[in-house]
Amino acid sequence: MKWYRLMAAAMVLAMQAGDVSPARARQLTDPVNADILPAAPLRRPPAQPHPPHARRDRDCLQLSNAFLTAEISESQGTVLAIVNHLTSRRYLLSGDVMGAAIITAGGKLEWTDRRLTSTADAQPHGDQRQARVVLQQQLQQVLTIRVTYTLHADEHWLRRQISIDCGDAKATIDRLIYGSAEIDGGRPRVLELGRFDRPRIISVADDGGIFAGVGHWFYQVRDDGTFQNQQMGWKHNGGTLHAEPLYLGVFAAEPGEPYPGWMWYRAFLERRKASAARHATWFSWNAGWGQWGVDIDDPVVPAYLKRMAELGIDGVIFGSGGLGKGIGGFIKLARSDATTQANLTELKRLGIAGGTLNNGQKKWDDPAAQPVLIEELNQYAAAGFQATAFDFYSSPDTYVAHRNTFDYFQTALEKLQYTECHLGMATYGPQFQRLVRVNHPDDIHGFDIAHFSADWATFLAFRQSRRNWQRKYEYLMPEDGLYYFLTHYSNWGNPRRYTDPEPQQFTYSVHAYCGIGFNFHDTFGWRETIAASSAFTAAPVFGHIELKMPPADVAYARRFFDWMRDNADVLRPARVCAETQDHCLVSKLVNGRGLIYALNYAPGTRRFELKLKTGHDGPLLIRQIYPSLEPAQALRDADMLRTSVRGESCAIFEVNGALESLPPTNRSSFPIDLIDWSRQSGQWTTGFHMPDVRDALRNAVDPNLPRQLLSLDQVQDTRPDLLNPISPDGSSRHVPAVKWIGKGKLPAEYLKTYGFTEQNTVETWKIVPWAYADRVWLIYRPNKPVLMTSQTQPTLAVNDRQIPLVPRVDHRFDRVEQWTCPLYYADITSVVRFGEHNSIRIGETEPTQDPPLAYVLTAADRQ
């Protein structure tokens, strides 16, 4: 029996996981109060699930399952009424309509006088069942119009699709009318999901209603609510055109939703997304383009594939330069280049899907270009490539262009193991986004780099971008379909060389690299971001991957990814219950079982008091499973779950034994938040007890870290041998990587801040402190970023010894005089007293009434 069943049988009284000692409580701020809501609709159909069926009833046809019954006019093919089994209400639909305008050699045919005949059948559909109604009509012995209704057993929506069979004749489809959904007395709400997608949610009597829309991202809506596409100009060269489907679903009002129908429509989008995905989980590495430029014809590829296999990564996007070689270039290499052929063989042996960036700026509105593009996809897959990443998608907003886009993306989805899209797709909303496993809606910019961990800063940058899009779309985009980097961006065009000094580029024109984009493994954020991102996605993407990564971190990632694979169904649903720039609460609760995530984005331990509003009427046995495994609590709905989460981390709770396995733990005595500050002689003072972790520090030494870094910015004109030639636009023109993406030579003020030598080198720890797990760090965040050029900088004394504070420089400003230091850190390993009390004194640049935000950190004791 599972642990929770044993506990329930024994009626064990559970501990309150969030209770903390008075001494510990003093360091915590006011608690975060939030409600934990279900991640899926609570209301269930009153009847037991049964196979869907189709039957005649007097003058109409009926399609039924446990959720709804649709009454369909047999002669007109339109929906007359919907019975909502969730609310036991019958809704009469007014004005449902279908139509088409088709231009043939004989002239223009208007399909408005509908005289249909029908067949009704129930037939298998995969491992489920579906019921269908098919109606058809001949038009002047030239065309056959078919209308197909489909209802699946476990879906709360009906699907209607118009098909136009042209036989051998050529025709131009000029207009399609998909349908309309109106209820007399209903209250319609129109959603704006992208440029053109306008689904409708119609509430009736406050307890439920219907929703309707088109299963595509490009169409128009008339003033009376009719969905249509007009002036289509779609030239069809014989055969059958299957139009975009109309969907019509039912909902019941749910507690805690922002408006009636939100929860059930969100569930519809999640189900549609999940059914389109080829894999429940997927772990990918973005190795090209915006990264190092590890390309398919690089001899170093097998070493990285070995590392990927050890980590459990499923796929890789190779490339170099601005847009990479493209799939056409990869096809040529697969035919002619021995290194590429060997790398393809290794990909197949390891079961890793490889591919490249795919420029999304194609001639989508040119019918003649489409067969060439589809054939290129066929050749790409035949060559052994099984992944691609679309980027910079753009298209004219015409039916022809977007229909061609759909056909191409759908073909890629079917032929390849994995597809993703970066920019341009999210503008059109969730109906487009479901055609790839993950979508990067918008680039990251304006994010907070005042986080010690480069990985954590990058994760929060992506979440900030995702959060902005979710707010724009009312949190309706499926979280599991959004793109997250697990690790920070890497140094553009310059992989690790394992030399001392090691070449690195220091300043970039790309925000994503600001102060954190270096080719080193983040020993602090690696584990935290892997855990935290699983709150949102089961298909994360790696930025930097280290060939000589600490074995413990390799093992941790593999175990965590295996846990995600084991529990993909539990991880997939995700409802953000509350979110600010400092914290987030995510529910993955379905029918009283699942997970709860409490994410603390900011430094400093944070308390959470979470009221359970799950709608579950039985016991809720809750145990923390990350970062440490804790005893379970016996709670019920309306009880309070209290917990505390260390800074820049998360806590994961299992509810009612939902998991098949457990994630690896990540226990630590750190960070130690510095509290109880007092002001003396214009400086802030406090103290802390330092655990004796000297053995752990000795075991955490990384011999692969160089003592110094060499600035490529400074030597780009004198050491061309260190630069990688890159094609910014995919052409044959190549330029040095640093000159292409850099800001030129480093300013004198920057060199002075970090203490560069005359040989253009700097001590490695000053730039990438997060790479050093064998050291004890004190991190300080000033209340206001300090100008890098300021003559007054903050000071630190540990046990009355002055220790230099090193800043992280934010160079996302036009002039050097504007560059700031939002974060400082100091290596205090040599002065801290292990197992004893230590004193701290910080001198601020601008005296304030607020005590400093500072903490002590090491990664050495993570277990």
N, C-alpha and C positions, 0 to 999 in steps of 0.2 A: 504493500500500500504506500501511497505517497505520504510524505511527511505531514501534509496538512490534514489528511484524513485521520491519521493517528492522533494529531493534536485535537481535532474536533471530537473524536471519540473519548479522549481523556479529559476534555473540557479544561485544558491547561490555561491558567490565567496568564496573559501575555504582559510583557514589559512595555512601557511607553518608550519607544525607541528614541524619542527626541529629548528625554529628560537628561539634564546635564548638571554637573556639580555647580555649586554657587560660585566657586572661583572661576570656572570656565564660563559661566553665564555672564560674568561681568564684561567679558570682551565682546559679547554679541550685541548687535544693534537691535532696534525694534524688529519683531518678527514679521515676516511676509505672511499675510493672511490671504488665502485663496481657497476656492472651491475645487474639488476634484470631481470632474464630471465624466460620464461615460464617453467612450470614443466611437460608439455605434448606437443606432437607435434602440430604445428600450421596448417600444411597443411591438408586440408580436401579434400575428393573426390569431383570431380566436379558435380557428379550426386547426387540426393537425395538418402538416404538409401532405399534399397528395399530388400525384402526377397531373400536370396541366392537361386540359382537354379542350377540344373544339366541338361544338354541336350546333344544330339548328334549333331555334326556338321561335315558332310562329314566323314572323316576317323578318327576323334578323338572325345573324350568326353570333355565337358567344364563344369567347376565349376566356378560360378561367384558370387561375392557380390559387394558392393560399392567400395571396395579397390582393388580387383584384379580379374582377370580371369585366370584360369589355363587350359591349353590345354593338354590333357592326351591321350596317345596312348591306344586305346582300346585293342589291341592285346598284346602289350608289358607291359602295365601298368605304363610306365614311363612318366615323365613330358616333353613335347616337347617345351612348351613356356609358359611364364607368361606375361600377360598384366598388367602393373602397372597403375591403374586408377589415382593415385596421380600425375603421370608425363605424362600420356597418351603415354607411350612408351611400345613397345612389345619387350621382350627379348627372343631370341632363346637359349634354354639350350642345351649344348653339353655334351654328355656322361653320362646322367643320367642312372643309372643302379640299379637293385635289384638282390638279389640272396640269396641262403641258401644251406647249406650242412647238411644233416640229416642222421644219422646212425640208421638203423632199423635192425630187425632180418634178413632181406633179403639182407643186405648190405648197402652201402653208396649211398644216392641219392643226386645228384647235381641239384639244381633248377636254371638252367641257360637258358634253352630253354623255354622262357616264351610264352605260348599260352593261353591267358586269355579270359574269357567271362565276360560280365559285366551287371550290373543293375544300374540304376540311379534313385534317388528318393530325394524328399525333405520332411522332417518330423519334427515334433516339437522337441525342445530341451529345457526343462524347460520353462521359460517365453520368450525365444528367439526362433529363428529358425535356422536350419542348413540344408545344402545340403550335400548329400553323393553320392559317386560313389563306388560301390563294385565290384571288379573283382576277379575271382577265377579260379583255375586250379587243376585238379586231377593229382597226381603223382603215376603211376603204381598201381592204385586201392587201394593204401595204405594210402596216405595222401591227404589232401585238403589244398591248399595254398590260402589264401584270402588276398587281398590288399584293404584296405578301406581308401578312401580319405574323409576328413570331412572339411567343411568350414562353419564357423559361421557368422551370419549377421554382427556383429560389431567387428570382429577381422581381423587384417591385415596380417594374416598368415594362411596357409593351413597345414593340418595335414595328414600324410600318415602312416599307420600302417600295418605291415605284421603280419598275424596270421597263425599258423600252426596247423591244426586239425588232431590229430593222431588217432582219434576214440578210440578204446579200446587198441590200440597197444602201446608198450613202444618204446621210441625213444630217441636218444641223439642228441641234436642240437649242431653241431660243429662249424658252421659259419653262420653269418648273414651279408648281405650287405644291409644297409639301404637306400643308395642312394648317389647321387652326384649333386652338383649345380655348374656349370661352364657356363660362358657366354663369347663367343669369343670377345675379346677386352675389357672385364671387368677388373677392378682392385680389386683383392681380398685382404681382410685384415683378418688375422686369429687372433681371440681373444684367450687368455689363461686364462680361467676361472676355475682355480683349476688344479689338477694334470692331468686330461685327457680330460676335456670338451674343444673342439676346434671349436666353431661355426665360420662360415665364413660370412663376409659382403662384397658384391661385388658391387662396384660403377660403374655406366655407365653414361657417358656424363655429369658428375658433378652435375646432378640434382636429382639423385636417384639411385635405384638399388634394389637388393634382399639380404636377409640374409637366412642362412640355418644352421641347426645343428640337433643333436639328443636330444630328451627330456629325457636325462639321463646323469649321470655324469661319466660313465665308458664306453669308446669305443675307437677305434683307427681311425686314419685318414691316408689313403695312400698318397703317394707322389702326386698322381693326384687329391687329394681332395675328394676321396671317403670315406664315413663314413661306418665303419664296426666294427664287433666284431668277432674275430677269436679265435680258440682253446678254445671255450666256455666250452665244457664239461658239458652242461646242460642236465641232465637226466630228461626226461618228461614221467610220468607214465600215459599216456592216456589223453584224453581231448584236449583242445585247449591252445596253448601257444600264448599269445599276446605279440609281440615284442615291444621294445621301439620305440616310434614314431619318424619319421622324421618330422621336421617342415620346412616350406619354406614360407618366408614372403616378403613383399615389403616395401620400404621406400622412402621418399623424403628428399632431403637435407634441413636441418633446420638451421636457424641463431644461432650462438653462440655455436654450438656443437663442441667438440674437433676434430671430423672427421665425414665424411658423414656416416649416418646410425646409429650413436651412440644414438640419441634420440629415434628413432623408435624401435631399438633393446632393449633399456632400458625400453620402454613402454611395449614391449612384455614380458620381465621378470617381471615387476610390475603386469601386468594383470594375468600372470600365478600364481604368488604368491598370489594375492588377491583372485583368484578363488579357490585356495586350502585351504584358511583359513576358518575355521568354524565360526569365529566371527570377525566382523570388528574392534571391540575394545575388549581388555581384560586386566584386572588389577589383578596382581598376587602377592602373598607374598611367598618369599623363607624362610620358617620357620625352615628348617632343614639343616642338613649337615654342611655347612659352616657358619651357624648362631648359634642359641642358642641351638639347639637340642630339639625343641618342637615337640614331636613325636606323632603319632596317638594314642598311648596308654597312653598319659599323661592326668591326670585329669584336667589340666589347659586349655586344648584345648577349651572348650565352652566359656571361657572368651575372648579368642582371636578371636573366630568366631563371637562373638557379636561385637567386635570392628571392624572386617572386614566388617560385614554387615553395620555398621554405616558409614564406609568410602566408601562403594560401591565397595569393592574388590570382584572379581569373583571367584578366585581360590587360592589354597594354596598347597605348596609342603612341607610336613612334613618330619622329619627325624632327625637323630643324628649320630654322629660318622663320619668316613671317607667316607664311601659309603652308609651309612644307612642300613636299614633292607632289602631293595629291595622289588619288588612287590610280590615275593614269601612269604617273611616274613609278608607282609601286608595281604595277602590272609589268612594266618594261624591265624593272630590276629583277622581278621573279623569273623572267624569261632569260635574262642575259648575265646576271651578276652572280658569281659563285658564292660570295659571302651572304647575299640575300637568300639564296637557295639553301645554304647551310642553316641560316637562322630560321627559315620557315620549317625546315625539318625538326629543329629543336623545339619550336613552338608546338608542333604537332605531337612530338614525343612527350612533352610536359603537359599537354592538354590546356595550353594557354592561348586565348584568342588574341591575335595581333592585328594591327592595322594602322591607319594613318588619319590625319586630319583631312576633311573633305570640305572644300570651299562651298558654302551655301549660296553663293551668288551665281546662279546658273540662269540660263535662258528659259525660265519656267513658262513663259508665255508663247514660246515658239514650238508649235506641234512637231516640226521637223526635227528638233533637237532631242526629243524625248526617247525615241528608239535607240539613239546613240548612247544616251546616258544610262538607259536600262541595260544595254549590252555591256557597257563598261562595268556596271555592277556585277553582271554575270561573270565576266572575265576575272574581276577582282576576287570574287568568292572561289572561282575555279582554281585560281593561283594559290589558294590556301589562306587568304586573309579572311578573318572572321569578325573584325571590329572596325568601326569608323566613328569619327567625331565630326559632326557638321559644325561649321562655325560661320558667323556673320551671315546668317540666312537673311535674304531680302528678296522681295518679289513685287511686281506690279499687282495691285489689288483688283484682279479680274477673276472671273470664274475659271477661265481656261488655265491661268497660271496656278491657281490654288488647287484645282483638280489635278494638274500635272504634279504639283508638289506632293499631294496626298499619294498618288500612285507611286512616285519615286521613294518616298519615305516608307511606305508600306512594303514595297519590294525589298528595300534594305533591311527592314525589320524581319522579313520572312527568310531572307537568304543568309543573314549574318547572325552571329550569336549575340552581338551587342552593338547598340548604337546610342549615341548621345548627341545633344545639340547645345551649343554654347549660347551665342547671342542671336537675337532676332525672332526666335520662336515664341517666347512667352507673350509677346505683344498680341498674339492671336488667341491666347487663353488655353484652358485645359484640353479642349478637343484636339488641338494640335499637339500638345505636350505628351499625350499618351502614346504617340508614335515613336518615342524614344524611351530608353530606360531611365535616363536622367536628363534634366534640362537646366542649364545655367541661365537664369532669366536676365540678369544684368551684372555688369562688372562690379567689382568691389572698389570702393573709393570712399574717402572721408572717414575711414574706420580708425579705431583707437589702437595705437601701437604701444601704449603704455602698459603692456602686459609682459612680464619677464619672459614667458615662453613664446617663441616664434610660432609654434604650432597653434597654441591657444589663441594668439592674436589673429592668426589667419582664419581659424574656425569661426571666431566671433565676427570677423569681417564678412564671411560668407553668410552667417546667420543674419547679420544686419541687413544684407541685401535681400535675402529670402524673406525676412520679416516685413520689409517694406512692400514687397510684392504681395505677400499674403494679406496685408492690411488693405492693399488696393483691391484685391479680389475677395475680401471678406473671409479670409482663411479657407477658401474653398478649393484651392489647388492641393491635390494630394501631396502631403509632405514627402512621401517615399519616392516621388518623382523628381525631386529637386536635387541639384548638384552641390556637393560639399567636398572641399579639400580636407583630407585628414592631416596633412602635413603642410608646412609652409612652402611657398614657391622657392625654386632653386635658382642659383646664379646662372643668368642667361648665357648659354653657349660655352659654359666652362665647367665640365664635370670635375669631381675630385681627382687630384693627381697623386695624392699621398706623398708630397714632397715637403721639405722644410727649408725655406718658406714656401707656402702654397699660394698660387695666384688666385686672387678674388677680385671681383668688381664691387665697388663700394656704393656708388650712387647711380640711380636709374631715373629715367623719365616715366617709368611705370609705377603707379602707386602700390601695386601688389607686392613690390619688392622693398618697400621703404623701411630700411633699418632692420629687416628680418629676413631678407632673401639671400641666404648664404648656404653653401653646400656642406652643411654639417647636421648631424643627427641631433634632434632636440630630446635630450634625456628627461626633460621635465614634462613637456606637453604631449609626447608620443602616446602615452597610455591614456592621459586624460581626454584627449580629443577623440581617440578611438571609441571610448566609452560614451562621451557626451553626444557625438554625432549619431550614435545608434538610437537616440531619442527621436530622430527625424528621418533617417534614411537607412535602408538595408543595402544600398548600392553606393558606397562612398568612393572617392577618388584620391589617390596619393599624389602629392607634389614631389618633395624630395624623398628619395630612398637611398640609404647608405649601404654601400657594398660591405663595409666592415662594421656593421651595426653590432652593438652588444648582444650576445646570445640571449640574455634574459628578455630583452625587448622583442627579439624575433619570436621567441616562444610565447610571450604574452600576446602578441598580435595574432598568431596562429590559433591560440586557444580561444581568443575572443571572437575571431571570425567563425571558427567552428561552432561556437555557441550561437552565433547569429544564424548560421545555416540550420542548426537544430531547431531553432525557435522562430523561423521566418514568419509563420502565420501569426504569432503573438506580437512580433515587432512591427508588422506592416501597418496596422491602424495607428494613427497618431492625431490626438486632438490637443491643441495648445489651449490650456485652461486659463493661463495668465502669463503675460510676458512684458518685460520692460528691458531697458538696456543693461540692467543689472542681474536679472534672473528670469527663469522660465519654468513653468510647470506643464508637463506633458502627460496626458492620460493615454494608455493603451488598453483600457478596460472594456471588455465586451462580455455582457451577461455576467458581470460580477467577477470576472477572471482576467488576468493580464498583468500589466506593469504600470508603475507610476515613476516618472522621472522628476527629480528636483534638481535643476541646474542653477548653480551659482556662477554667473558670468564674471563677477568682479572679485578682486582680492578681498580678503577678510572673511572669516567664518560668518555664515548667515543662518539665522533660525527661520524655520518655516512652521506655521500652524495651519494645517490643511484640513478643511472640513470636507468630510466624505459625503458627496451627493451623487452616488453612483446609480441610485435607483434599484440597487440589489436588496431584496428583502430578507436575505439570509446572513450568516456570519461572514465577516471579511477577515481572513487570517493573512496578516501582512508581515513580511519579513524583508529587511534590507539585505540585498545580495551584492551590492557594490557601493563603496570601495571595499567594505568588509562584510562578511556574513554575520548577521546578528540574529538573536532569538526572535521568534515571531510574536506578534501581538494579536489578540483576539478583539476585534472591533466590529462595529456595525455601522450601517449608514447613519449619518448625522453625527457620528463621533469625530473627534479631532485626531489627526495623525500629526504628531510633533516630531520634528527632526532638526538637525543642524548639518550643514554642508560646508566643508572647508572651502577656502577661497579658490576660485578658478578651477572648479571641479563639479562633480555631480554625484547624486545618490540615486540608486535604482532600487525599487521595491517590487517584490513579487506578491501578487494577490491571489489567494485561493489556489496555490499550487499549479499555476498555469504553465510552468516551464518543463521542458524535457531534460534540461541540463542547466548548469550554472556557469556564469562567466568567471574568468580568473579574477581574484581579488587584487587590490592595489592599496594595501594598508600602508600608513606612514604616520610618524609622529610630527610631520611637517605638512604645511607651513606652520610656524609659530607666530601668531599675530602679536605684535607689540602693542600693549595696552597700558592703562593706568599712567598716562603721561603727566608730568608736572613741568611747569615753566620756571626756569631758574636762569637769572642773568641773561635773559633774551634767548635762551636755548631750551629745547625740549629734552627732558630726561626720563628714562624708564629703565626697567631691567627685565631679564627673563632667565629661566632655567634651561640650560642646554643639555639635552640627553647625550650620553656617551655613545657616539656612533663612529668612533675612530676605526674600528675593524671594518665596518661597512664602507667607509670612505676609502680605505686601502684597497678593498676588493673592487671598487668602482673605477679605478684608474683606467683610462683609455689610451693605450700606447700609440694609437693611430692619429692622435691630434698633434698637428704641428705647433711648434712654439711661436711661430710668426706667420703672418700673412703678407703677401706681396701685392701692392695695389696695381691692378691692371689699368686703372684710370690714369695712373702716373706714368706708366711705361708703355702705353699703347703706341707711341711713336718711335720708341727705341727697341722694343722687344716684340716684333711681329710674330716671332716663333711661338709666343704664348697666346696669340689670338686665334679664334676660330672664324674662318670666312663663312658668312651667312648670307643667304638670299632673302631680303626682307619681303619680297613680293612673289616669290616662287619662280622668278625668271632666272636667266643664266648670269645675271649681274650679282656679284658677291662683294660684300663689304665686311670689314672687321666687326665682330660682334659688339665690342665695347663702344666703338664709335657710333654704331647704329642706334643703340638703345641707351647709351650713357649720357651724362651731363658734361662731359669733358673732364679736365683735370680737377683734382680735389682742391677746394678753397684752402688757403693758408690757415684760416680759423678752424676748419675741420681737422686738418693735420695736427694742429696744436692741441686741440681738445683731446685727441686720442694718443698723442705722443708718438707720431710717426718718426722714424729715423731718416737720416739722409739717404739711406738705401731704399726708401719708399716702403718700408716694412713697419708692421705694428704687432704688438703681442696679441695672439689669437684670442685669449680669454676676454680681452676688452671688447671684442666685436661679437663673439658668439658665446657668452657666458653660459647659456642654456645647454651647451654641448658638454659641460663639465659636471658630471655626476659626483665626482670625487672631492667637491669643494662645498663649503658652507657659504651661502650668500645672504647678504642683507639687502633687501629691495626697498626702495623708498620712492613713493609717488608724491611729488609736490602738489599742493592744492591748485597751483596754476603752473603750466609749463614755463620753464625758465629759458630765456633767450640764450642760444649757444654762445653768442658773442658778449654776453654780460660779463662785466668784471667781477661781479659777486655771484658765487656759486655756493650751493649748499655744502655743509661740512658734516663729518661723522667722526665720532670718537667711540671706540669700543674698549671698555675697561681702561678708560683714560688714555688710550693710544689713538692718535689720529690715523684714520684710514681713508685713502682717496676714494671718492665716489666717481664712478664712470657713468656718463649719460648714454641713453639711446637718443640719437639725433633724428628728428623729424625734418626731412628736407623737402617736403611737399609744398614749398613756397618758392616764389620766383627769385627772391633775393636772399643772399646769405644772411643778411641782417635780420631776416624773418625766421630763420631756422630755429627750432626750439628743442628743448630737452624735457619731455614729459615723464621720463622715468630715469632713475639712477640705481646703480647696484655697486656692491663692494664685496670683494673676496675677503671674508673674515676668518678663514680657516686657521690661519696661524696665530690669531690673537684670542680666539674664543676659548673659554675654559669649559672643557667637557665634563659633564656631571656636576656642574656648579652653577652658581648665580653669576650673571654677566650684566654689566651696566652699559647703557646706550645713551649717547648724547648727540642730538642733531641740531645743527644751526641752519635756519631757513634764510632764504634770500629776502623774503618779504614776511615779516612777522604777522601771524594771523591768530585768531582766537581758537581756530580748530586745530586739534592735535594732529601730528603727522600720521599718515597712512604708511605703515612700514611693517615688514615681516621678515622672518628668518627662514631660509629654505635650503634643503638639499634633496637630491634624488637618490642618495645612496641607500636609504633604508626602505625603499619601496618593496613591498612583498605582496 
